[in-house]
């Protein structure tokens, strides 16, 4: 990894934390939209999928540490973000080969919802059930609000991804081409 890549990764992690902490949009009782997912999704869409995944993983860890949220939700949430990034990133390699942008967005939205369900409802609930010693189904129910709101943010950020893709690649790579791996 080049210095420029590490710099862009650090900027993404910082943006994830800042958007998650400073722009708190309430959706459910005691739950806010995690707007850091916008950054994760933009990086997965515009750059390398693993960079968006790293941003989601490390962004959540820093968010929990800085925001004094504690250890309880962090392991499940961070591992869930790895799963979301992996599924979404690998799928985008094939979805972006489709010429129709509208179809790309629809398919990506479907994959994003499925990936978020697996990452948050399955993986996070499973890990959380061990950490807080509650049955899986209890954690599954408690994480439903996280799944709904996180999937919403990821899907809602897809038009942003399309809008910023060319200028972001021009800034990052000094070209218009696709550098996704």
GROMACS elastic network, one bead per residue, 0.5 to 0.9 nm:
[ bonds ]
;  ai    aj funct       b0    kb
    1     4     6  0.81778   500
    1     5     6  0.60772   500
    1     6     6  0.67949   500
    2     5     6  0.51693   500
    2     6     6  0.64257   500
    2     7     6  0.86587   500
    3     6     6  0.51228   500
    3     7     6  0.61069   500
    3     8     6  0.86781   500
    4     7     6  0.50117   500
    4     8     6  0.62302   500
    4     9     6  0.85631   500
    4   172     6  0.82288   500
    5     8     6  0.51942   500
    5     9     6  0.61269   500
    5    10     6  0.86120   500
    5   172     6  0.84871   500
    6    10     6  0.60892   500
    6    11     6  0.85667   500
    7    10     6  0.50872   500
    7    11     6  0.61786   500
    7    12     6  0.86051   500
    8    11     6  0.50228   500
    8    12     6  0.61701   500
    8    13     6  0.87013   500
    8   172     6  0.79477   500
    9    12     6  0.50389   500
    9    13     6  0.62628   500
    9    14     6  0.86297   500
    9    43     6  0.88970   500
    9    51     6  0.65260   500
    9    52     6  0.82697   500
    9    54     6  0.80342   500
    9    55     6  0.68995   500
   10    13     6  0.51029   500
   10    14     6  0.61258   500
   10    15     6  0.85125   500
   10    55     6  0.80988   500
   11    14     6  0.51090   500
   11    15     6  0.60576   500
   11    16     6  0.85558   500
   12    15     6  0.50401   500
   12    16     6  0.60895   500
   12    17     6  0.87045   500
   12    39     6  0.63439   500
   12    40     6  0.75155   500
   12    43     6  0.77158   500
   12    51     6  0.86236   500
   12    52     6  0.80017   500
   12    55     6  0.60852   500
   12    59     6  0.82940   500
   13    16     6  0.50535   500
   13    17     6  0.63898   500
   13    18     6  0.86641   500
   13    36     6  0.86638   500
   13    39     6  0.81740   500
   13    40     6  0.84895   500
   13    52     6  0.89647   500
   13    54     6  0.80948   500
   13    56     6  0.75072   500
   13    57     6  0.88673   500
   13    58     6  0.66622   500
   13    59     6  0.50104   500
   13    60     6  0.87869   500
   13    62     6  0.84513   500
   14    17     6  0.52302   500
   14    18     6  0.60932   500
   14    19     6  0.85433   500
   14    55     6  0.86099   500
   14    59     6  0.71373   500
   14    62     6  0.87682   500
   15    18     6  0.50064   500
   15    19     6  0.58751   500
   15    20     6  0.82376   500
   15    36     6  0.69030   500
   15    39     6  0.67419   500
   15    59     6  0.83528   500
   16    19     6  0.54342   500
   16    20     6  0.60473   500
   16    21     6  0.85838   500
   16    34     6  0.87222   500
   16    35     6  0.73537   500
   16    37     6  0.69185   500
   16    38     6  0.77809   500
   16    39     6  0.57948   500
   16    40     6  0.71885   500
   16    55     6  0.70824   500
   16    56     6  0.74178   500
   16    59     6  0.55442   500
   16    60     6  0.79138   500
   16    63     6  0.82143   500
   17    20     6  0.51121   500
   17    21     6  0.60263   500
   17    22     6  0.82881   500
   17    35     6  0.88872   500
   17    36     6  0.63047   500
   17    59     6  0.55784   500
   17    60     6  0.72334   500
   17    62     6  0.68105   500
   17    63     6  0.53025   500
   17    66     6  0.87435   500
   18    21     6  0.52313   500
   18    22     6  0.56004   500
   18    23     6  0.77023   500
   18    35     6  0.88842   500
   18    36     6  0.74830   500
   18    63     6  0.83358   500
   19    22     6  0.55090   500
   19    23     6  0.54388   500
   19    24     6  0.79415   500
   19    34     6  0.75631   500
   19    35     6  0.53675   500
   19    36     6  0.51297   500
   19    37     6  0.86866   500
   19    38     6  0.85245   500
   19    39     6  0.84506   500
   20    23     6  0.61776   500
   20    24     6  0.67124   500
   20    32     6  0.87135   500
   20    33     6  0.77065   500
   20    34     6  0.50803   500
   20    35     6  0.51159   500
   20    37     6  0.82230   500
   20    59     6  0.89223   500
   20    60     6  0.88146   500
   20    63     6  0.73200   500
   21    24     6  0.63316   500
   21    34     6  0.82542   500
   21    35     6  0.85418   500
   21    36     6  0.85418   500
   21    63     6  0.72276   500
   21    67     6  0.73445   500
   23    33     6  0.85853   500
   23    34     6  0.85571   500
   23    35     6  0.71757   500
   24    32     6  0.57788   500
   24    33     6  0.65597   500
   24    34     6  0.75901   500
   24    35     6  0.78774   500
   25    31     6  0.85186   500
   25    32     6  0.51928   500
   25    33     6  0.54278   500
   25    34     6  0.81273   500
   25    35     6  0.83675   500
   26    29     6  0.75149   500
   26    30     6  0.75493   500
   26    31     6  0.59596   500
   26    33     6  0.62962   500
   27    30     6  0.82682   500
   27    31     6  0.61605   500
   27    32     6  0.55804   500
   27    33     6  0.65373   500
   27   145     6  0.86692   500
   27   149     6  0.74537   500
   28    31     6  0.50747   500
   28    32     6  0.68725   500
   28    33     6  0.88755   500
   28   145     6  0.70428   500
   28   149     6  0.87037   500
   29    32     6  0.83292   500
   31    34     6  0.89970   500
   31   145     6  0.75750   500
   31   146     6  0.77250   500
   31   149     6  0.87893   500
   32    35     6  0.87604   500
   32   146     6  0.87084   500
   32   149     6  0.79436   500
   33    36     6  0.86983   500
   33   146     6  0.82845   500
   33   149     6  0.58190   500
   33   150     6  0.67384   500
   33   152     6  0.86187   500
   33   153     6  0.71407   500
   34    37     6  0.61561   500
   34    38     6  0.84105   500
   34   146     6  0.87779   500
   34   149     6  0.76067   500
   34   150     6  0.64071   500
   34   153     6  0.72582   500
   35    38     6  0.56366   500
   35    39     6  0.77772   500
   35   150     6  0.83075   500
   35   153     6  0.65554   500
   35   154     6  0.86576   500
   36    39     6  0.54625   500
   36    40     6  0.66411   500
   36    41     6  0.88282   500
   36    55     6  0.89911   500
   36    56     6  0.77703   500
   36    59     6  0.77447   500
   36    60     6  0.85752   500
   36   153     6  0.87268   500
   37    41     6  0.59518   500
   37    42     6  0.84156   500
   37    56     6  0.71122   500
   37   150     6  0.71834   500
   37   151     6  0.89240   500
   37   153     6  0.63952   500
   37   154     6  0.58954   500
   37   157     6  0.80914   500
   38    41     6  0.52134   500
   38    42     6  0.60998   500
   38    43     6  0.86409   500
   38   153     6  0.66256   500
   38   154     6  0.61635   500
   38   156     6  0.83002   500
   38   157     6  0.54556   500
   38   158     6  0.83897   500
   38   160     6  0.82355   500
   38   161     6  0.85362   500
   39    42     6  0.51277   500
   39    43     6  0.61718   500
   39    44     6  0.85689   500
   39    52     6  0.75172   500
   39    55     6  0.78591   500
   39    56     6  0.83128   500
   39   157     6  0.86336   500
   40    43     6  0.53432   500
   40    44     6  0.62444   500
   40    45     6  0.86601   500
   40    51     6  0.81315   500
   40    53     6  0.67197   500
   40    54     6  0.83971   500
   40    55     6  0.59195   500
   40    56     6  0.56169   500
   40    59     6  0.89426   500
   40    85     6  0.78995   500
   40   154     6  0.84235   500
   41    44     6  0.50689   500
   41    45     6  0.60234   500
   41    46     6  0.84137   500
   41    49     6  0.88662   500
   41    52     6  0.64778   500
   41    53     6  0.87477   500
   41    56     6  0.88805   500
   41    85     6  0.81298   500
   41    88     6  0.86593   500
   41   154     6  0.62843   500
   41   155     6  0.87924   500
   41   157     6  0.69594   500
   41   158     6  0.74643   500
   41   161     6  0.73412   500
   42    45     6  0.50842   500
   42    46     6  0.57617   500
   42    47     6  0.77841   500
   42    52     6  0.74456   500
   42   157     6  0.75217   500
   42   158     6  0.77163   500
   42   160     6  0.74520   500
   42   161     6  0.50761   500
   42   162     6  0.86417   500
   42   164     6  0.80528   500
   42   165     6  0.79259   500
   43    46     6  0.52425   500
   43    47     6  0.51555   500
   43    48     6  0.67126   500
   43    49     6  0.68176   500
   43    50     6  0.86286   500
   43    51     6  0.64604   500
   43    53     6  0.83955   500
   43    55     6  0.82776   500
   43   161     6  0.83872   500
   44    47     6  0.57739   500
   44    48     6  0.57972   500
   44    50     6  0.70744   500
   44    51     6  0.67677   500
   44    53     6  0.72488   500
   44    85     6  0.72120   500
   44    88     6  0.76555   500
   44    89     6  0.58428   500
   44    92     6  0.82535   500
   44   180     6  0.84106   500
   45    48     6  0.75912   500
   45    49     6  0.70321   500
   45    52     6  0.82765   500
   45    88     6  0.88645   500
   45    89     6  0.75053   500
   45    92     6  0.72576   500
   45    96     6  0.89312   500
   45   158     6  0.83422   500
   45   161     6  0.63066   500
   45   162     6  0.82261   500
   45   165     6  0.76384   500
   45   180     6  0.81212   500
   46    49     6  0.83146   500
   46   161     6  0.68831   500
   46   162     6  0.83381   500
   46   164     6  0.79917   500
   46   165     6  0.52612   500
   46   166     6  0.81436   500
   46   168     6  0.71766   500
   46   169     6  0.68744   500
   46   178     6  0.79458   500
   46   179     6  0.81589   500
   46   180     6  0.72391   500
   47    50     6  0.87163   500
   47    51     6  0.73373   500
   47    52     6  0.78946   500
   47   165     6  0.85291   500
   47   168     6  0.85614   500
   47   169     6  0.74173   500
   47   172     6  0.86506   500
   47   178     6  0.79778   500
   47   179     6  0.63824   500
   47   180     6  0.54276   500
   47   181     6  0.81956   500
   48    51     6  0.54391   500
   48    52     6  0.69787   500
   48    89     6  0.79718   500
   48   179     6  0.70861   500
   48   181     6  0.56933   500
   49    52     6  0.53891   500
   49    53     6  0.64110   500
   49    54     6  0.88213   500
   49    85     6  0.68032   500
   49    86     6  0.72567   500
   49    88     6  0.79037   500
   49    90     6  0.73038   500
   49    92     6  0.83843   500
   49    93     6  0.87983   500
   49   180     6  0.69782   500
   49   181     6  0.71158   500
   50    54     6  0.60737   500
   50    55     6  0.84886   500
   50    82     6  0.88082   500
   50    85     6  0.70580   500
   50    86     6  0.71746   500
   50    89     6  0.72221   500
   50   181     6  0.86383   500
   51    54     6  0.50703   500
   51    55     6  0.61502   500
   51    56     6  0.86443   500
   51    85     6  0.88386   500
   52    56     6  0.62193   500
   52    57     6  0.86173   500
   52    85     6  0.64888   500
   52    89     6  0.82447   500
   53    56     6  0.51040   500
   53    57     6  0.61442   500
   53    58     6  0.86060   500
   53    81     6  0.66292   500
   53    82     6  0.54699   500
   53    83     6  0.81841   500
   53    84     6  0.76088   500
   53    86     6  0.67282   500
   53    89     6  0.81677   500
   54    57     6  0.50162   500
   54    58     6  0.59234   500
   54    59     6  0.78556   500
   54    81     6  0.85523   500
   54    82     6  0.73399   500
   54    85     6  0.82322   500
   55    58     6  0.54185   500
   55    59     6  0.53220   500
   55    60     6  0.81400   500
   55    81     6  0.89334   500
   56    59     6  0.51710   500
   56    60     6  0.61118   500
   56    61     6  0.86902   500
   56    78     6  0.69593   500
   56    81     6  0.54902   500
   56    82     6  0.70515   500
   56    84     6  0.88110   500
   56    85     6  0.75340   500
   57    60     6  0.56430   500
   57    61     6  0.66187   500
   57    77     6  0.80121   500
   57    79     6  0.67807   500
   57    80     6  0.82364   500
   57    81     6  0.56763   500
   57    82     6  0.60705   500
   57    85     6  0.89541   500
   58    61     6  0.50212   500
   58    62     6  0.61764   500
   58    63     6  0.84014   500
   58    78     6  0.72559   500
   59    62     6  0.52685   500
   59    63     6  0.59477   500
   59    64     6  0.85691   500
   59    78     6  0.82888   500
   60    64     6  0.60627   500
   60    65     6  0.85227   500
   60    74     6  0.68295   500
   60    77     6  0.71087   500
   60    78     6  0.58556   500
   60    81     6  0.83786   500
   61    64     6  0.52603   500
   61    65     6  0.62164   500
   61    66     6  0.85905   500
   61    71     6  0.89230   500
   61    74     6  0.61358   500
   61    75     6  0.80466   500
   61    77     6  0.86102   500
   61    78     6  0.66520   500
   62    65     6  0.50134   500
   62    66     6  0.58187   500
   62    67     6  0.79659   500
   63    66     6  0.53443   500
   63    67     6  0.55433   500
   63    68     6  0.81112   500
   63    69     6  0.79010   500
   63    74     6  0.89516   500
   64    67     6  0.52015   500
   64    68     6  0.58363   500
   64    70     6  0.59003   500
   64    71     6  0.73002   500
   64    73     6  0.82068   500
   64    74     6  0.64022   500
   65    68     6  0.53839   500
   65    69     6  0.65749   500
   65    70     6  0.64360   500
   65    71     6  0.79981   500
   65    74     6  0.88368   500
   66    69     6  0.78379   500
   67    70     6  0.80920   500
   68    71     6  0.88807   500
   69    72     6  0.79093   500
   69    73     6  0.79172   500
   69    74     6  0.82536   500
   70    73     6  0.73276   500
   70    74     6  0.73085   500
   71    74     6  0.53568   500
   71    75     6  0.71727   500
   72    75     6  0.72398   500
   72    76     6  0.83006   500
   72   128     6  0.71974   500
   72   131     6  0.65698   500
   72   132     6  0.70164   500
   73    76     6  0.58585   500
   73    77     6  0.60162   500
   73    78     6  0.84835   500
   73   124     6  0.80581   500
   73   127     6  0.87915   500
   73   128     6  0.65857   500
   73   131     6  0.84471   500
   74    77     6  0.51517   500
   74    78     6  0.58231   500
   74    79     6  0.83927   500
   74   128     6  0.89216   500
   75    78     6  0.52984   500
   75    79     6  0.60764   500
   75    80     6  0.83049   500
   75   124     6  0.77513   500
   75   127     6  0.71787   500
   75   128     6  0.78092   500
   75   131     6  0.88335   500
   76    79     6  0.52925   500
   76    80     6  0.58328   500
   76    81     6  0.85242   500
   76   119     6  0.85706   500
   76   120     6  0.77323   500
   76   123     6  0.65671   500
   76   125     6  0.70070   500
   76   126     6  0.76549   500
   76   127     6  0.51238   500
   76   128     6  0.58478   500
   76   131     6  0.89584   500
   77    81     6  0.61881   500
   77    82     6  0.88128   500
   77   119     6  0.79235   500
   77   120     6  0.67768   500
   77   123     6  0.82911   500
   77   124     6  0.55286   500
   77   125     6  0.88944   500
   77   127     6  0.87675   500
   77   128     6  0.87226   500
   78    81     6  0.50926   500
   78    82     6  0.65588   500
   78    83     6  0.89531   500
   78   124     6  0.82314   500
   79    82     6  0.50445   500
   79    83     6  0.65257   500
   79    84     6  0.87606   500
   79   119     6  0.74559   500
   79   120     6  0.88836   500
   79   123     6  0.73050   500
   79   124     6  0.71255   500
   79   127     6  0.87592   500
   80    83     6  0.51234   500
   80    84     6  0.62144   500
   80    85     6  0.86146   500
   80   116     6  0.78189   500
   80   118     6  0.76394   500
   80   120     6  0.53933   500
   80   121     6  0.85972   500
   80   122     6  0.83458   500
   80   123     6  0.56657   500
   80   124     6  0.55185   500
   81    85     6  0.59538   500
   81    86     6  0.83436   500
   81   116     6  0.80852   500
   81   119     6  0.62386   500
   81   120     6  0.77779   500
   82    85     6  0.51742   500
   82    86     6  0.59850   500
   82    87     6  0.85593   500
   82   119     6  0.76515   500
   83    86     6  0.51168   500
   83    87     6  0.60827   500
   83    88     6  0.83713   500
   83   115     6  0.69895   500
   83   116     6  0.81151   500
   83   118     6  0.74405   500
   83   119     6  0.52651   500
   83   120     6  0.88082   500
   83   123     6  0.81392   500
   84    87     6  0.54102   500
   84    88     6  0.59425   500
   84    89     6  0.81933   500
   84   112     6  0.74021   500
   84   114     6  0.86398   500
   84   116     6  0.55813   500
   84   117     6  0.85468   500
   84   118     6  0.74968   500
   84   119     6  0.54411   500
   84   120     6  0.83091   500
   85    88     6  0.52146   500
   85    89     6  0.55940   500
   85    90     6  0.82333   500
   85   115     6  0.79828   500
   86    89     6  0.51889   500
   86    90     6  0.59668   500
   86    91     6  0.83270   500
   86   115     6  0.85209   500
   87    90     6  0.54810   500
   87    91     6  0.60485   500
   87    92     6  0.85362   500
   87   111     6  0.76592   500
   87   112     6  0.80889   500
   87   114     6  0.87789   500
   87   115     6  0.58819   500
   88    91     6  0.51966   500
   88    92     6  0.60488   500
   88    93     6  0.88879   500
   88   108     6  0.74781   500
   88   111     6  0.63880   500
   88   112     6  0.60668   500
   88   115     6  0.65601   500
   89    92     6  0.51550   500
   89    93     6  0.66829   500
   90    93     6  0.54642   500
   90    94     6  0.74551   500
   91    94     6  0.56046   500
   91    95     6  0.61541   500
   91    96     6  0.85978   500
   91   108     6  0.78075   500
   91   111     6  0.74037   500
   92    96     6  0.55903   500
   92    97     6  0.83661   500
   92   104     6  0.85557   500
   92   108     6  0.70324   500
   92   111     6  0.89285   500
   93    96     6  0.58544   500
   93    97     6  0.71121   500
   93   180     6  0.74560   500
   93   181     6  0.75809   500
   94    97     6  0.54690   500
   94    98     6  0.75269   500
   95    98     6  0.56959   500
   95   103     6  0.85529   500
   95   104     6  0.57893   500
   95   105     6  0.87471   500
   95   107     6  0.70502   500
   95   108     6  0.71165   500
   96    99     6  0.73855   500
   96   100     6  0.88973   500
   96   101     6  0.82365   500
   96   104     6  0.62912   500
   97   100     6  0.89751   500
   97   104     6  0.85549   500
   98   101     6  0.74764   500
   98   103     6  0.75448   500
   98   104     6  0.64797   500
   99   102     6  0.89860   500
   99   103     6  0.82878   500
   99   104     6  0.78693   500
  100   103     6  0.54027   500
  100   104     6  0.62988   500
  100   105     6  0.88833   500
  101   105     6  0.62289   500
  101   106     6  0.86837   500
  101   162     6  0.85379   500
  102   105     6  0.52060   500
  102   106     6  0.63073   500
  102   107     6  0.86926   500
  103   106     6  0.50514   500
  103   107     6  0.60533   500
  103   108     6  0.83205   500
  104   107     6  0.53263   500
  104   108     6  0.59316   500
  104   109     6  0.84415   500
  105   108     6  0.50334   500
  105   109     6  0.59416   500
  105   110     6  0.85999   500
  105   155     6  0.85071   500
  105   158     6  0.66598   500
  105   159     6  0.78696   500
  105   162     6  0.89336   500
  106   109     6  0.51104   500
  106   110     6  0.63348   500
  106   111     6  0.87189   500
  107   110     6  0.51423   500
  107   111     6  0.62010   500
  107   112     6  0.84795   500
  108   111     6  0.50299   500
  108   112     6  0.58670   500
  108   113     6  0.85433   500
  108   155     6  0.79221   500
  108   158     6  0.81077   500
  109   113     6  0.61989   500
  109   114     6  0.86399   500
  109   151     6  0.86327   500
  109   154     6  0.79317   500
  109   155     6  0.52826   500
  109   156     6  0.86418   500
  109   158     6  0.77447   500
  110   113     6  0.52760   500
  110   114     6  0.63231   500
  110   115     6  0.85795   500
  110   155     6  0.85185   500
  111   114     6  0.50833   500
  111   115     6  0.58912   500
  111   116     6  0.83936   500
  112   115     6  0.50231   500
  112   116     6  0.59250   500
  112   117     6  0.84033   500
  112   151     6  0.66319   500
  112   154     6  0.68246   500
  112   155     6  0.67044   500
  113   116     6  0.51514   500
  113   117     6  0.60736   500
  113   118     6  0.86572   500
  113   147     6  0.84815   500
  113   148     6  0.85947   500
  113   150     6  0.89123   500
  113   151     6  0.54351   500
  113   152     6  0.81472   500
  113   154     6  0.82628   500
  113   155     6  0.76395   500
  114   117     6  0.50640   500
  114   118     6  0.62568   500
  114   119     6  0.85484   500
  114   151     6  0.86906   500
  115   118     6  0.51713   500
  115   119     6  0.59376   500
  115   120     6  0.83534   500
  115   151     6  0.86013   500
  116   120     6  0.56342   500
  116   121     6  0.74830   500
  116   147     6  0.62529   500
  116   148     6  0.85445   500
  116   150     6  0.71810   500
  116   151     6  0.58107   500
  116   154     6  0.87182   500
  117   120     6  0.54720   500
  117   121     6  0.50757   500
  117   122     6  0.67261   500
  117   123     6  0.87673   500
  117   144     6  0.88268   500
  117   147     6  0.60868   500
  117   148     6  0.84527   500
  117   151     6  0.79028   500
  118   121     6  0.57080   500
  118   123     6  0.62499   500
  118   124     6  0.84661   500
  119   122     6  0.59755   500
  119   123     6  0.50886   500
  119   124     6  0.62517   500
  119   125     6  0.87859   500
  119   147     6  0.85395   500
  120   123     6  0.57809   500
  120   125     6  0.66245   500
  120   140     6  0.86033   500
  120   143     6  0.68545   500
  120   144     6  0.82051   500
  120   146     6  0.71485   500
  120   147     6  0.57167   500
  120   150     6  0.86272   500
  121   124     6  0.60015   500
  121   125     6  0.54722   500
  121   126     6  0.80821   500
  121   139     6  0.82434   500
  121   140     6  0.55999   500
  121   141     6  0.82746   500
  121   143     6  0.60123   500
  121   144     6  0.66257   500
  121   146     6  0.82648   500
  121   147     6  0.63574   500
  122   125     6  0.53743   500
  122   126     6  0.59690   500
  122   127     6  0.86808   500
  122   136     6  0.88557   500
  122   140     6  0.71975   500
  123   126     6  0.51464   500
  123   127     6  0.62356   500
  123   128     6  0.84605   500
  124   127     6  0.52377   500
  124   128     6  0.58551   500
  124   129     6  0.83863   500
  124   139     6  0.83946   500
  124   140     6  0.83958   500
  124   143     6  0.78542   500
  125   128     6  0.50278   500
  125   129     6  0.59356   500
  125   130     6  0.88301   500
  125   136     6  0.61403   500
  125   137     6  0.79817   500
  125   138     6  0.84058   500
  125   139     6  0.50269   500
  125   140     6  0.51951   500
  125   141     6  0.85820   500
  125   142     6  0.83201   500
  125   143     6  0.66451   500
  126   129     6  0.52532   500
  126   130     6  0.69037   500
  126   135     6  0.87852   500
  126   136     6  0.58709   500
  126   137     6  0.89696   500
  126   139     6  0.75800   500
  126   140     6  0.79775   500
  127   130     6  0.54876   500
  127   131     6  0.64560   500
  127   132     6  0.88703   500
  127   136     6  0.87412   500
  128   131     6  0.50116   500
  128   132     6  0.59780   500
  128   133     6  0.77821   500
  128   134     6  0.78285   500
  128   136     6  0.79851   500
  128   139     6  0.66794   500
  129   132     6  0.56431   500
  129   133     6  0.53594   500
  129   135     6  0.56905   500
  129   136     6  0.52510   500
  129   137     6  0.85332   500
  129   138     6  0.80091   500
  129   139     6  0.60260   500
  129   140     6  0.87198   500
  130   133     6  0.50346   500
  130   134     6  0.69379   500
  130   135     6  0.82306   500
  130   136     6  0.83888   500
  131   134     6  0.81043   500
  134   137     6  0.83115   500
  134   138     6  0.64917   500
  134   139     6  0.67933   500
  135   138     6  0.53994   500
  135   139     6  0.66338   500
  135   140     6  0.86973   500
  136   139     6  0.51858   500
  136   140     6  0.59505   500
  136   141     6  0.86275   500
  137   141     6  0.61656   500
  137   142     6  0.85785   500
  138   141     6  0.52455   500
  138   142     6  0.62813   500
  138   143     6  0.86646   500
  139   143     6  0.59532   500
  139   144     6  0.85547   500
  140   143     6  0.52359   500
  140   144     6  0.63543   500
  141   144     6  0.52741   500
  141   145     6  0.81262   500
  142   145     6  0.68251   500
  142   146     6  0.79768   500
  143   146     6  0.50689   500
  143   147     6  0.62207   500
  143   148     6  0.87248   500
  144   147     6  0.50666   500
  144   148     6  0.61967   500
  144   149     6  0.86177   500
  145   148     6  0.52081   500
  145   149     6  0.60919   500
  145   150     6  0.83046   500
  146   149     6  0.53671   500
  146   150     6  0.57505   500
  146   151     6  0.82195   500
  147   150     6  0.52714   500
  147   151     6  0.58699   500
  147   152     6  0.83262   500
  148   151     6  0.53678   500
  148   152     6  0.60965   500
  148   153     6  0.88036   500
  149   153     6  0.62962   500
  149   154     6  0.87443   500
  150   153     6  0.52037   500
  150   154     6  0.62854   500
  150   155     6  0.86632   500
  151   154     6  0.51478   500
  151   155     6  0.60872   500
  151   156     6  0.83707   500
  152   155     6  0.52834   500
  152   156     6  0.58825   500
  152   157     6  0.84570   500
  153   156     6  0.50635   500
  153   157     6  0.60310   500
  153   158     6  0.89269   500
  154   157     6  0.52367   500
  154   158     6  0.68352   500
  155   158     6  0.55245   500
  155   159     6  0.83846   500
  156   159     6  0.68508   500
  156   160     6  0.79383   500
  157   160     6  0.51251   500
  157   161     6  0.63598   500
  157   162     6  0.89965   500
  158   162     6  0.65226   500
  158   163     6  0.87762   500
  159   162     6  0.51709   500
  159   163     6  0.62639   500
  159   164     6  0.87435   500
  160   163     6  0.50382   500
  160   164     6  0.61128   500
  160   165     6  0.83057   500
  161   164     6  0.54133   500
  161   165     6  0.57521   500
  162   165     6  0.53599   500
  162   166     6  0.79852   500
  163   166     6  0.74481   500
  163   167     6  0.82359   500
  164   167     6  0.55630   500
  164   168     6  0.56724   500
  164   169     6  0.83511   500
  165   168     6  0.52308   500
  165   169     6  0.60767   500
  165   170     6  0.85204   500
  165   176     6  0.88332   500
  166   169     6  0.52325   500
  166   170     6  0.60891   500
  166   171     6  0.86691   500
  166   175     6  0.84423   500
  166   176     6  0.58990   500
  166   177     6  0.82387   500
  167   171     6  0.61842   500
  167   172     6  0.85162   500
  167   176     6  0.79274   500
  168   171     6  0.51596   500
  168   172     6  0.59761   500
  168   173     6  0.82534   500
  168   176     6  0.89356   500
  169   173     6  0.54116   500
  169   174     6  0.66964   500
  169   175     6  0.62641   500
  169   176     6  0.59802   500
  169   177     6  0.73767   500
  169   178     6  0.77734   500
  169   179     6  0.82182   500
  170   173     6  0.55089   500
  170   176     6  0.55750   500
  170   177     6  0.84070   500
  171   174     6  0.54336   500
  171   175     6  0.77338   500
  172   175     6  0.79966   500
  173   176     6  0.78711   500
  173   177     6  0.84503   500
  173   179     6  0.81945   500
  175   178     6  0.86810   500
  178   181     6  0.89015   500
